[in-house]
Amino acid sequence: MDDDLYVVSRIDEHRSICISTLPKGFIEEDVSHLGAHSGFYIYEMDDRPMVGGIIVLAKAASSEAALRLAQVWRDARSILPSVNDGLIVA
């Protein structure tokens, strides 16, 4: 499994849903309740100036779980073509 798994999919004009590791100190909110800092986070990234930022939604149990979540997201998006904007896995 690739340690640099990064998934991003646009939600709307300003927001994306992402799955990746996050460098320690990268996020301001306290995520200690999610366990050790290492691992794959599921988060929303908002790129609007002044109000945007990162909101951690969850943490995947493993890299395999993160990949499976990305596959489920991709499959669900393909069923709803009106909101399907693609999924990038790098």
C-alpha positions in Angstrom: 0.0 0.0 0.0 1.3 3.5 -0.9 2.1 5.6 2.2 1.3 8.7 0.1 -2.3 7.8 -0.8 -4.1 11.1 -1.6 -7.7 11.2 -2.7 -9.6 14.4 -3.6 -13.0 15.0 -5.1 -14.7 18.3 -5.5 -17.9 18.8 -3.6 -18.7 22.2 -5.0 -17.0 25.4 -6.2 -15.0 25.9 -3.0 -14.9 22.6 -1.2 -13.3 19.2 -1.6 -13.3 16.0 0.3 -9.9 14.5 0.8 -8.3 11.3 2.2 -4.6 11.5 3.1 -2.0 11.6 5.9 -1.6 15.0 7.5 1.6 16.4 8.8 1.7 16.9 12.6 0.7 20.5 13.3 -1.0 21.0 9.9 -4.4 21.2 11.4 -5.4 23.5 14.3 -8.3 21.5 15.7 -7.7 18.9 18.4 -7.9 15.4 16.9 -6.4 13.5 19.8 -9.7 11.7 20.3 -8.9 9.9 17.0 -5.8 8.2 18.4 -2.2 8.5 17.3 -1.5 11.3 14.9 -0.3 9.0 12.1 -2.8 7.5 9.7 -5.2 8.6 7.0 -7.6 11.4 7.7 -10.9 12.0 5.9 -11.4 15.8 5.8 -13.1 18.6 4.0 -11.0 21.3 2.5 -12.5 24.7 1.9 -10.4 27.1 -0.2 -12.5 30.3 0.4 -10.4 33.2 1.8 -11.0 34.1 5.4 -13.7 31.4 6.1 -12.1 28.3 4.5 -9.8 25.7 6.1 -9.7 22.1 6.9 -12.3 20.2 8.9 -11.4 16.7 9.9 -14.4 14.4 9.5 -12.9 11.0 10.5 -9.8 8.9 10.5 -9.5 5.6 8.6 -8.7 2.5 10.6 -5.9 1.6 8.1 -4.5 2.4 4.7 -6.6 -0.4 3.3 -9.7 1.2 4.8 -8.8 4.6 3.3 -8.4 3.0 -0.1 -11.8 1.2 0.3 -13.5 4.4 1.3 -12.1 6.1 -1.8 -13.5 3.2 -4.0 -16.9 3.4 -2.3 -17.0 7.2 -2.8 -16.0 6.8 -6.5 -18.7 4.1 -7.0 -21.4 6.2 -5.3 -20.5 9.3 -7.4 -20.8 7.2 -10.6 -24.4 6.4 -9.7 -25.2 10.1 -9.4 -23.9 11.5 -12.7 -25.4 15.0 -12.0 -22.8 15.5 -9.2 -20.0 13.3 -10.5 -16.9 15.5 -11.0 -14.3 12.8 -10.9 -12.0 11.4 -8.3 -8.3 11.8 -8.3 -6.1 9.2 -6.6 -2.4 10.0 -6.7 
